[in-house]
Amino acid sequence: MYMVNSMAKRRISKASKRRLSFFGPFCLIAIISFLISLSINVYTIYKLNIEKKQLEDKLLSLQEESEELKTDIEKLNDEEYLANYAREQYLYSKDGEYIIHIEEDEKELSNDIDSKINQNYLAIAISLFVFLIIIIYIIKKGNKK
C-alpha cells in the first residue's frame, strides 16, 4: 500500500513533459505512416491476388483454345472438311448454290481493372479512417483524465 500511495503522489517533471511533447508528435507521425503503409500494402496484396486469379483463368482459357486450335488443324487436313469450312467462313459456293449472308451483332464484355475503384483512393480512405480512429481514441483518453 505504501508503494501505491507514493506512486500516486509522484509528479512528472518539466523535463519529462518537454520530452514527451517533443517526441510525442514524432511517434504519432511514425505510427500513422506505418499504418498508412500497412494499409496500402495490404490493399496491393489483395489487388495482386485478384489479378493472379484473373490471369490463371485466362491461362486456362488460352490452354483450352490451344487444344481447340490443334483439333482444328487436324480437321483442316481433311479435304472435305476444308471445303465445308471455306464455304461457311469465306462464302464460297458450289455450282448452283446461292449464298445469303446474315450479319450477327457480337457484344464483347470488357473486364477492365481500371474501371473499378482506383487503388490510391481506397488506400487514402483506409488511412484516413485509421487516423480518425486514433484521434478519437486519443481524445476520449484525454477526456477521461
C-alpha positions as CSV (number, residue, x, y, z in Angstrom):
1,M,0.0,0.0,0.0
2,Y,2.9,2.3,0.7
3,M,4.2,2.0,-2.9
4,V,0.8,2.7,-4.4
5,N,0.5,5.9,-2.5
6,S,4.0,7.1,-3.3
7,M,3.4,6.4,-7.0
8,A,0.1,8.3,-6.9
9,K,1.8,11.3,-5.3
10,R,4.8,11.3,-7.7
11,R,4.8,14.2,-10.1
12,I,6.0,14.3,-13.6
13,S,9.0,16.7,-14.0
14,K,9.0,19.5,-16.5
15,A,11.8,17.9,-18.5
16,S,9.8,14.7,-18.9
17,K,6.8,16.8,-20.1
18,R,9.0,18.6,-22.5
19,R,10.5,15.4,-23.9
20,L,7.0,13.9,-24.2
21,S,5.7,17.0,-26.0
22,F,8.8,16.9,-28.3
23,F,8.9,13.2,-29.1
24,G,5.2,12.5,-28.9
25,P,4.3,14.0,-32.3
26,F,7.2,12.2,-34.0
27,C,6.0,8.9,-32.5
28,L,2.4,9.6,-33.6
29,I,3.5,10.5,-37.1
30,A,5.6,7.3,-37.3
31,I,2.7,5.2,-36.1
32,I,0.3,6.9,-38.6
33,S,2.8,6.5,-41.5
34,F,3.3,2.8,-40.6
35,L,-0.5,2.2,-40.6
36,I,-0.9,4.0,-43.9
37,S,1.9,2.0,-45.4
38,L,0.5,-1.2,-44.0
39,S,-3.0,-0.5,-45.4
40,I,-1.5,0.3,-48.8
41,N,0.5,-2.9,-48.8
42,V,-2.5,-5.0,-47.7
43,Y,-4.6,-3.5,-50.5
44,T,-1.8,-4.1,-53.0
45,I,-1.6,-7.7,-52.0
46,Y,-5.4,-8.1,-52.3
47,K,-5.3,-6.5,-55.7
48,L,-2.4,-8.7,-56.9
49,N,-4.3,-11.8,-55.7
50,I,-7.3,-10.8,-57.8
51,E,-5.1,-10.2,-60.8
52,K,-3.4,-13.6,-60.2
53,K,-6.8,-15.3,-60.2
54,Q,-7.8,-13.5,-63.4
55,L,-4.5,-14.4,-65.1
56,E,-4.9,-18.1,-64.1
57,D,-8.4,-18.1,-65.5
58,K,-7.1,-16.5,-68.7
59,L,-4.3,-19.2,-68.9
60,L,-6.9,-21.9,-68.6
61,S,-9.0,-20.4,-71.4
62,L,-5.9,-20.0,-73.6
63,Q,-4.9,-23.6,-73.0
64,E,-8.4,-24.7,-73.9
65,E,-8.3,-22.5,-77.0
66,S,-4.9,-24.0,-77.9
67,E,-6.4,-27.5,-77.7
68,E,-9.3,-26.4,-79.9
69,L,-6.9,-25.0,-82.5
70,K,-4.9,-28.2,-82.5
71,T,-8.1,-30.2,-83.3
72,D,-9.0,-27.6,-86.0
73,I,-5.5,-28.1,-87.6
74,E,-6.2,-31.8,-87.7
75,K,-9.6,-31.3,-89.2
76,L,-8.3,-28.9,-91.8
77,N,-6.1,-31.7,-93.2
78,D,-9.3,-33.4,-94.3
79,E,-10.2,-32.0,-97.8
80,E,-14.0,-32.4,-97.4
81,Y,-13.9,-30.6,-94.1
82,L,-11.8,-27.9,-95.6
83,A,-14.3,-27.4,-98.5
84,N,-17.2,-27.0,-96.0
85,Y,-15.1,-24.7,-93.9
86,A,-14.3,-22.4,-96.9
87,R,-18.0,-22.3,-97.8
88,E,-19.1,-21.3,-94.3
89,Q,-16.3,-18.9,-93.4
90,Y,-15.5,-17.3,-96.8
91,L,-18.8,-17.6,-98.5
92,Y,-17.7,-19.9,-101.3
93,S,-20.4,-21.8,-103.0
94,K,-20.8,-24.9,-105.2
95,D,-22.2,-24.6,-108.6
96,G,-25.9,-23.7,-108.4
97,E,-25.8,-22.6,-104.8
98,Y,-26.9,-19.2,-103.6
99,I,-25.3,-17.6,-100.5
100,I,-27.3,-15.4,-98.1
101,H,-25.1,-13.6,-95.6
102,I,-26.7,-12.6,-92.3
103,E,-24.6,-10.4,-90.0
104,E,-24.7,-11.0,-86.3
105,D,-24.0,-8.3,-83.7
106,E,-21.5,-9.6,-81.2
107,K,-21.1,-7.7,-77.9
108,E,-17.8,-8.1,-76.1
109,L,-17.8,-7.8,-72.3
110,S,-14.7,-6.0,-71.1
111,N,-13.4,-6.5,-67.6
112,D,-11.2,-3.5,-67.2
113,I,-9.5,-3.3,-63.8
114,D,-9.2,0.4,-64.4
115,S,-13.0,0.8,-64.4
116,K,-13.1,-0.4,-60.8
117,I,-12.2,1.8,-57.8
118,N,-8.8,3.4,-58.1
119,Q,-6.3,1.8,-55.7
120,N,-5.0,5.1,-54.4
121,Y,-8.3,6.5,-53.4
122,L,-9.1,3.4,-51.4
123,A,-5.7,3.4,-49.7
124,I,-6.2,7.0,-48.7
125,A,-9.7,6.4,-47.4
126,I,-8.4,3.5,-45.3
127,S,-5.6,5.6,-43.9
128,L,-7.9,8.4,-43.0
129,F,-10.3,6.0,-41.3
130,V,-7.4,4.6,-39.2
131,F,-6.2,8.1,-38.5
132,L,-9.7,9.2,-37.3
133,I,-9.9,6.2,-35.0
134,I,-6.6,7.1,-33.5
135,I,-7.6,10.7,-33.0
136,I,-11.0,9.7,-31.4
137,Y,-9.1,7.3,-29.1
138,I,-6.7,10.0,-28.0
139,I,-9.5,12.5,-27.4
140,K,-11.5,10.0,-25.4
141,K,-8.5,9.0,-23.4
142,G,-7.7,12.7,-22.7
143,N,-11.4,13.4,-21.6
144,K,-11.2,10.6,-19.0
145,K,-8.3,12.3,-17.2
